[in-house]
Amino acid sequence: MYEHGIQRDSAAWRWFVKACFLLAAGAVGVGIYFLPADYWAKGYMGMGGLFLTGSSIMLTKTIRDEHEAQKIIHQIQEVKTEKMLKDYEEK
């Protein structure tokens, strides 16, 4: 779906992604809860899971931001090139 020239995900896709995230996080939580280990080991695994989740979110945001920046840079370069060609043709 495009809005003002920007590609947007559908509502169904956003719902699916959120549901998958919650299901995966819940499965990890349940797995850690029922793990036959001491509380300190479960806590360590839980903290590791939270850190991995946060790092994954930051990584995806960074990749998205870089992609968006590259799109803007390419648009600016395209406008500059068109202006140069127009100036050249006018001479």
Backbone hydrogen bonds, N-H to C=O, Kabsch-Sander energy under -0.5 kcal/mol:
donor,donor_aa,acceptor,acceptor_aa,energy
3,E,6,I,-2.6
6,I,3,E,-1.5
8,R,1,M,-4.4
14,R,10,S,-2.2
15,W,11,A,-2.3
16,F,12,A,-2.4
17,V,13,W,-2.6
18,K,14,R,-2.2
19,A,15,W,-2.7
20,C,16,F,-2.6
21,F,17,V,-2.3
22,L,18,K,-2.5
23,L,19,A,-2.5
24,A,20,C,-2.7
25,A,21,F,-2.8
26,G,22,L,-2.5
27,A,23,L,-2.4
28,V,24,A,-2.3
29,G,25,A,-2.4
30,V,26,G,-2.7
31,G,27,A,-2.5
32,I,28,V,-2.6
33,Y,29,G,-2.4
34,F,30,V,-2.4
35,L,32,I,-0.9
37,A,35,L,-2.3
42,K,38,D,-2.1
43,G,39,Y,-2.9
44,Y,40,W,-2.3
45,M,41,A,-2.3
46,G,42,K,-2.7
47,M,43,G,-2.8
48,G,44,Y,-2.3
49,G,45,M,-2.4
50,L,46,G,-2.4
51,F,47,M,-2.6
52,L,48,G,-2.6
53,T,49,G,-2.3
54,G,50,L,-2.6
55,S,51,F,-2.6
56,S,52,L,-2.2
57,I,53,T,-2.1
58,M,54,G,-2.4
59,L,55,S,-2.5
60,T,56,S,-2.4
61,K,57,I,-2.2
62,T,58,M,-2.4
63,I,59,L,-2.5
64,R,60,T,-2.3
65,D,61,K,-2.9
66,E,62,T,-2.3
67,H,63,I,-2.2
68,E,64,R,-2.6
69,A,65,D,-2.4
70,Q,66,E,-2.3
71,K,67,H,-2.0
72,I,68,E,-2.0
73,I,69,A,-2.6
74,H,70,Q,-2.6
75,Q,71,K,-2.0
76,I,72,I,-2.4
77,Q,73,I,-2.5
78,E,74,H,-2.3
79,V,75,Q,-2.2
80,K,76,I,-2.4
81,T,77,Q,-2.4
82,E,78,E,-2.5
83,K,79,V,-2.3
84,M,80,K,-2.5
85,L,81,T,-2.5
86,K,82,E,-2.4
87,D,83,K,-2.7
88,Y,84,M,-2.2
89,E,85,L,-2.5
90,E,86,K,-1.7
91,K,87,D,-0.8
91,K,88,Y,-0.6
